[in-house]
Amino acid sequence: MWRESRECNKQKNREVLLTFEKTPEFSQIIFEIEREVFEDRAWNLALLEEELRNDFTMVGLLSKGREGIGYIIARLIQGEAEILRFAIRPMFQGRGLGKILLQDFIREASLKGVTRIYLEVSEKNKRAYNFYKKMGFHEVGVRRDYYSQGENAFLMEYNLEVEAALADASNVGANHDLPI
Ligand SMILES: CC(C)(COP(=O)(O)OP(=O)(O)OC[C@H]1O[C@@H](n2cnc3c(N)ncnc32)[C@H](O)[C@@H]1OP(=O)(O)O)[C@@H](O)C(=O)NCCC(=O)NCCS
């Protein structure tokens, strides 16, 4: 269903493959990363399998050979996407792979007509919060007691139209010799 598949070109990330074409093996690969990253908050295999069977669900998987490196799971409905799960395995974090995965997801989602992307991130997950801010997401609300033990979540939004306009504006003059 999702036809994108490409090599990531960065030197450090050579041989890493990103695909948006769902296959039945994805569930098991993602399940193993889930357990490593989220431990007792990991989704179980049955839940993952059910989610991946959903026609509205888009999945991106980063892998190296048969080894899973990271993934993104989102639901696309009527021009909006909600990111449900997103992770890079700890030993591969900090190499720009999360950025590649998220940027390619945004591009793919845009081709499917998505104009807004939402996600919830725990108020305690500063690393992910900072990462999303850096990637152009903005905090648009708080979901109280979203997680267990009264942990709140920030609701974050990425507006593709606004970001595209900002990118256009920052390119104005980039290819011209300005008089000053
Ligand atoms: C959040 C996560 C996906 C980021 O992936 P990553 O591969 O480590 O991030 P990258 O190396 O691609 O970093 C991309 C950019 O974000 C920045 N960034 C990453 N972590 C950051 C932090 N803690 N604070 C500030 N900026 C940060 C990087 O500096 C980089 O910016 P640059 O391109 O200008 O150098 C990863 O840390 C992860 O899987 N965390 C555990 C699971 C999780 O929390 N998922 C989100 C649940 S909502």
The ligand as a Tripos MOL2 file, in Angstrom:
@<TRIPOS>MOLECULE
LIG
   48    50     1     0     0
SMALL
NO_CHARGES

@<TRIPOS>ATOM
      1 C1         12.6850   10.9210   20.4080 C.3       1 LIG1
      2 C2         13.5010   10.0360   19.4800 C.3       1 LIG1
      3 C3         12.5830    9.3580   18.4650 C.3       1 LIG1
      4 C4         14.5300   10.9340   18.7250 C.3       1 LIG1
      5 O1         15.2530   10.1180   17.7990 O.3       1 LIG1
      6 P1         16.8290   10.3020   17.5430 P.3       1 LIG1
      7 O2         17.1890    9.4430   16.4030 O.co2     1 LIG1
      8 O3         17.5680   10.0790   18.8140 O.co2     1 LIG1
      9 O4         16.9270   11.8590   17.1830 O.3       1 LIG1
     10 P2         17.9030   12.5020   16.0800 P.3       1 LIG1
     11 O5         19.2890   11.9990   16.3260 O.co2     1 LIG1
     12 O6         17.3280   12.2740   14.7340 O.co2     1 LIG1
     13 O7         17.8060   14.0370   16.4480 O.3       1 LIG1
     14 C5         17.1500   14.9310   15.5580 C.3       1 LIG1
     15 C6         17.3020   16.3260   16.0530 C.3       1 LIG1
     16 O8         16.6990   16.4730   17.3460 O.3       1 LIG1
     17 C7         17.6530   16.9540   18.2670 C.3       1 LIG1
     18 N1         17.4560   16.3370   19.5490 N.ar      1 LIG1
     19 C8         17.4220   15.0180   19.8250 C.ar      1 LIG1
     20 N2         17.2740   14.8360   21.1400 N.ar      1 LIG1
     21 C9         17.2440   16.0880   21.6900 C.ar      1 LIG1
     22 C10        17.1480   16.6030   23.0200 C.ar      1 LIG1
     23 N3         17.0760   15.8010   24.0770 N.pl3     1 LIG1
     24 N4         17.1240   17.9320   23.2010 N.ar      1 LIG1
     25 C11        17.2380   18.7830   22.1590 C.ar      1 LIG1
     26 N5         17.3370   18.3690   20.8750 N.ar      1 LIG1
     27 C12        17.3550   17.0390   20.6710 C.ar      1 LIG1
     28 C13        19.0020   16.5650   17.6950 C.3       1 LIG1
     29 O9         20.0190   17.4290   18.1470 O.3       1 LIG1
     30 C14        18.7800   16.6900   16.2130 C.3       1 LIG1
     31 O10        18.8960   18.0320   15.7860 O.3       1 LIG1
     32 P3         19.9610   18.4160   14.6190 P.3       1 LIG1
     33 O11        19.5250   17.6680   13.3880 O.co2     1 LIG1
     34 O12        19.8090   19.8910   14.4910 O.co2     1 LIG1
     35 O13        21.2830   17.9700   15.1410 O.co2     1 LIG1
     36 C15        14.3140    8.9850   20.2900 C.3       1 LIG1
     37 O14        15.0470    9.6290   21.2860 O.3       1 LIG1
     38 C16        13.4680    7.8900   20.9360 C.2       1 LIG1
     39 O15        13.1680    6.8770   20.3310 O.2       1 LIG1
     40 N6         13.1090    8.0750   22.2220 N.am      1 LIG1
     41 C17        12.4140    7.0160   22.9850 C.3       1 LIG1
     42 C18        10.9960    6.7950   22.5220 C.3       1 LIG1
     43 C19        10.1580    8.0230   22.6330 C.2       1 LIG1
     44 O16        10.2560    8.7810   23.6050 O.2       1 LIG1
     45 N7          9.3000    8.2290   21.6260 N.am      1 LIG1
     46 C20         8.4130    9.3480   21.5690 C.3       1 LIG1
     47 C21         7.1690    9.0270   22.3070 C.3       1 LIG1
     48 S1          6.0080   10.3770   22.1260 S.3       1 LIG1
@<TRIPOS>BOND
     1     1     2 1
     2     2     3 1
     3     2     4 1
     4     2    36 1
     5     4     5 1
     6     5     6 1
     7     6     7 2
     8     6     8 1
     9     6     9 1
    10     9    10 1
    11    10    11 2
    12    10    12 1
    13    10    13 1
    14    13    14 1
    15    14    15 1
    16    15    16 1
    17    15    30 1
    18    16    17 1
    19    17    18 1
    20    17    28 1
    21    18    19 ar
    22    18    27 ar
    23    19    20 ar
    24    20    21 ar
    25    21    22 ar
    26    21    27 ar
    27    22    23 1
    28    22    24 ar
    29    24    25 ar
    30    25    26 ar
    31    26    27 ar
    32    28    29 1
    33    28    30 1
    34    30    31 1
    35    31    32 1
    36    32    33 2
    37    32    34 1
    38    32    35 1
    39    36    37 1
    40    36    38 1
    41    38    39 2
    42    38    40 1
    43    40    41 1
    44    41    42 1
    45    42    43 1
    46    43    44 2
    47    43    45 1
    48    45    46 1
    49    46    47 1
    50    47    48 1
@<TRIPOS>SUBSTRUCTURE
     1 LIG1         1 GROUP 0 **** ****
